[in-house]
Amino acid sequence: MLRPLNIVTHHKCASTWLQRYLAEFCELNAKEFFGSHYSRFAPPASAEVVALTNASYDFVEGTLQDGVHIIRNPLDIVVSAYFSHRNTHALDGWPKLSRQREVLRSAPEADGLFVTLSFLERDDFYDGAVGPLHALRHWNYADARFQTMRMEDMVRNPGAALGSILLSRFPESVLPVDDNYSFEAMSGRRIGKVDEASHYRSGKADQWRQALPPTIVKYIRTHYADILNAFYPEAADDD
């Protein structure tokens, strides 16, 4: 039996986009899809394509044989999470976010960004899931079983990035149409045009350069230096 294709990622790393893309791929090709937003939930043996969207390394390293690990610039994760948690993310089943939203809406934006950073580093930011920055900081990037891919590359060119991985595991499959997964198609706006009421707020990378206080930038560059140097060297310093 062909082993499943495991795609593991984190909150605010295009996880909703990813599940939609993979679900369509499976529908087009009669594959069984399984997705979970819990950090410690083993997929069923029958699943052929798996998406764990709040993955935690200490669980997957002993549960999954291999996989693709999708990450995002941690600086942009903070910005995206701040606006999403303050304005648009669904609250159903997430009481911690309900309380977090109250805090964010009562605070100036700069304070809210600091509060968001703290929230994302929690190991219990959702009941049953670790925060995305906690997950990124505790991931073993030296584990060659899990190929790391940048979210920014994946959404820019789905067929070349994610599609090539799907085809390597399932040759002769049909891929979803790239244009249906562009920011413009998903949001109805061009990249960079902001809608504060939309889950797809901007679509533009490097929003952190305009939005983050210098202290948060320094904190991320200090405590996530290995990730930035390996995958986002352009964000590691100002040179």
Buried (B, 14 or more C-beta within 10 A) or exposed (E): EEEBBBBBBBBBBBBBBBBBBBBBBBEEBEBEBBBBBBBBBBBEEEBBBBBBBBBBBBBBBEBBEBBBBBBBBBBBBBBBBBBBBBBBBEEEEBEBBEEBBEBBEEBEEEEBBBBBBEBBBBEEBBEEBBBBBBBBBEBEBEBEEBEBBBBBBBBBEBBEBBBEBBBEBBEEBEBBEBEEBBBEEBBEBEBEBEBEEBBBBBBBBBBBEEBBBEEBBEBBBEEBEEBBEEBBEEBBEEE
